[in-house]
Amino acid sequence: MNSFMNEIETIYQKSSTSETWFCEAYIKLPNRATSYGDGLFETMVWSKDHIRFFEKHLNRLSEGMEFLGMDVSMINAEELICFLKKTLAGERKRIRWSVFRAGAGKYTPEESAVIQILQIAPATMVAEIKRKADVSKHVQLFASPWSKFKTLNALPYIIANKEKSERGLDEIILLDHRGYISEASIANIFWLKSGTYFTPSLSCGCIEGVSRQVLIDYFESSNIPLEIGEFTLEELYDAEQVFVSNSSGISYLESFRDKKFSTNPIQDLKLIFD
């Protein structure tokens, strides 16, 4: 390959003026990603010859770019897939696709062109069971027109995961500023009670996760009862099973505080992420 390839991560870039991807581990400073977090990202799974759930990733990224006033026409999905097929044929990888605004300016952007970065690393399996979970003491989320996107400002999740580690937890649940369940540390949250699945509404400040939408589509197409809404923590004490999901898969919570849950895998859901 080249001198930038290693066992951990390979980085490719596509500037606002280049026509092809090139391997480069350095980006020019200053830029609007590091100065202002003026961008978005998608974390995706490459499986042999395709990106899993790619259409949903692309739709969320495009919607976020339109909201931020970035040039969506600079995203060439077909070219990206062709490039990855040549580069990663037959492999399974984790891909972080970052898109940030090119150009200068301070808080007011001066252009809509973008720079793209691909960070490619080995795909890791999510833990099937997370033993201990509790609520964050420090992080509260706020719904906004952009809270559903994966922006380059991930500070709430950094603080939450730092707290999770310090408290010896396997998962941490985030509430919104009103006390409603929002999501987990790096995943959306679902639970099952009396044959009905539940998950928080976007009005609770959670990210509109790709796996969240995949599961919602599955429940609706299969006529499986699902409620999307604003729920308090009391709902978890009544739940029979709780799981968190992101693009890598599903993890079941064994316990929340003193409440125990079933961790028997739901086979139909497992097949979605295989």
C-alpha positions, 0 to 999 in steps of 0.5 A: 500500500503506502507509508500511511497504511498501518494496522490501526487506521488508514486515512484518505482525503478528497479536497474541495478541488480534487477529483479522486481520493488520495491517501494522506494522514495530515490535513491543513491547519487551520480548517473549519473542522478543528476551529468550529466543528463545522461538519458532520460524520458517518460511522459505517460498516464495510462488508466485503463489497458494500456499506451496510445500510448505505442509503440511510447513511447517505440520506442522513449525511445529505440532509445534514449538509443541506441544513448546514448549507454545504454543497451536497453535489460534491458527494459522489456516492457511486464513486465512493463505493467504486473506490472502496471496492478497489481498496477493500475488496472482500474485507470487513472494515469500520469506516468513518466518513467525515465531511467538513466545510472548506474555506476560511471565515470565522463563525460566518461561513464563506463557502459551501464546498467541502473536504472529505476524509475517510478513516478506515480501521478494522471492524470490531464486534459490539459486546453482546451483553452489557452488564451494568448500566446507569444514568449519566450524572453530568450530561443532559441533551437538548433537542434542536434542529441539528441534534439528530445529525452526527456533527463534529461536536461530540462533547456530550458523548465524550463527557458521558463516556468518560463518566461511564469509564470512571464509574465502572459501567458498561453503558450509560443512559443519557436523559434530556434536560426535562428528564426523559430518556434520550439515548445511550453513550454511543447508541440509540436505546430500545426496550420491550414490554408486553409485546411492544417495543419502545424507543425515544422520540427525536424530541428528546435530543437523540441522534437519528441513528441509522440502526434506529431507523432500520429497526423502526422500519423492520417493526413497522413492516412486520406489524410489530407494535412500536411506540416512539415517544417521551418516556421517563426512567420508570419505563425501564423498571417495567421493561422485560428487555433493553438493548442499545443499537448502532451501525455495528449491531445490538447489545443487550443490557443485563441490568439497570441499577438494581433492575435485571433484564433478559439478555436472550438474543432476539434472533430476527433482530440479530439477522438484520446486523449479520 
